[in-house]
Amino acid sequence: MSAQRVVLITGASSGVGQATAQLLSRHGFKVFGTSRHSATAESASAVEMLPLDVRMDDSVRACVEYVLNRGGRLDVLINNAGYELAGALEELSSEEARAQFETNFFGVVRMVDAVLPLMRRQKSGHIVNVSSLSGLSAIPFLGIYSASRFALEGYTEALRHEVKPFNIHASMTEAGFLKTPMMHHRQLGANRIAEYEPWRQRALDAIRANEEKGPGPEVVAETLLEIVSSKHPRLRYLIGGQAKTVTRLRRFLPAGMYEYGVRRTFSI
Ligand SMILES: NC(=O)c1ccc[n+]([C@@H]2O[C@H](COP(=O)([O-])OP(=O)(O)OC[C@H]3O[C@@H](n4cnc5c(N)ncnc54)[C@H](OP(=O)(O)O)[C@@H]3O)[C@@H](O)[C@H]2O)c1
């Protein structure tokens, strides 16, 4: 086995995961990407695509075992797989909320549980969780999605302390709105309450407009390259002007003024 560093990226069939897989591969990493669907264009490139559904224990176990057998080790896990559930909180069922957490939060928990024994044995490793600005400042009508990202923030912060003695790093990225395929397959809750309609529509239109003018997934890929190349990676990496401005405003503005700004941003 060569000294090539081995990376596993969940959800590498499109958007951030795909851009990151290609970039890291071009920079000499041995990259394994994943998708729930077999045979993607990536299979023909240097990125080896594996089947994975982060909601299923067996699928996670099989994926990590495969990487270990093929790569001999695992240096970096990038937990990127995720989707967005939209709708007023009152409209969303607990099943829909649970399904969102099953992928966006417990999917990460499953992956981390699967790789930590191996990384502890190696006495090295780096886990990077792709969080979001919505994990620091909640987005109306993306409330359950935001909650899944807030959960990921707390989880990653604690994880970082716990695995430090084993020379394992934990980091996360927080990007604002991006222009990726995610905006085209946002899942809307099945139940609609007419009273929310005008606000829901205005908020979703504002979200779409923000995504349309947002940067592409490459900005996150560039930061992920920086993170996995760093000897002393930080916990948090804010990505893009929007994430930096919003976190600064939240810190320095009086709470009421900040909330007013959020409502204006989302036209509600
Ligand atoms: N787009 C944004 O504005 C934005 C901003 C900040 C953070 N993020 C975060 O960035 C990450 C990537 O988002 P993106 O914008 O690149 O979206 P995307 O293009 O829709 O990519 C999502 C990826 O997740 C995979 N995925 C979804 N459910 C999965 C599951 N159950 N098991 C395994 N893989 C699954 C998909 O793969 P398959 O369908 O092929 O399985 C796909 O490759 C997400 O975690 C998102 O929360 C996005």
The ligand as an ORCA input file, in Angstrom:
! r2SCAN-3c Opt
* xyz 0 1
  N     -26.839     23.301     -0.978
  C     -26.689     24.158      0.038
  O     -27.150     25.331     -0.003
  C     -25.927     23.726      1.270
  C     -25.443     24.700      2.137
  C     -24.750     24.308      3.279
  C     -24.564     22.953      3.539
  N     -25.029     22.029      2.672
  C     -24.820     20.607      2.997
  O     -23.968     20.046      2.016
  C     -24.217     18.647      1.902
  C     -24.281     18.289      0.431
  O     -25.331     19.021     -0.148
  P     -25.403     19.379     -1.711
  O     -25.906     20.761     -1.787
  O     -24.150     18.988     -2.380
  O     -26.639     18.420     -2.117
  P     -26.843     17.330     -3.281
  O     -26.205     17.770     -4.550
  O     -28.301     17.058     -3.258
  O     -26.033     16.061     -2.732
  C     -26.518     15.310     -1.664
  C     -25.777     13.982     -1.636
  O     -26.235     13.250     -0.496
  C     -26.474     11.898     -0.904
  N     -27.498     11.316     -0.037
  C     -28.739     11.783      0.239
  N     -29.364     10.939      1.073
  C     -28.506      9.919      1.341
  C     -28.576      8.755      2.133
  N     -29.659      8.413      2.826
  N     -27.484      7.938      2.175
  C     -26.383      8.238      1.471
  N     -26.255      9.322      0.691
  C     -27.315     10.146      0.628
  C     -26.885     11.995     -2.362
  O     -26.494     10.798     -3.006
  P     -27.462      9.756     -3.758
  O     -28.783     10.416     -3.996
  O     -26.721      9.429     -5.020
  O     -27.512      8.621     -2.805
  C     -26.017     13.146     -2.872
  O     -24.786     12.663     -3.360
  C     -25.529     18.372      2.654
  O     -25.253     17.706      3.869
  C     -26.088     19.776      2.927
  O     -26.820     19.825      4.129
  C     -25.697     22.377      1.526
*
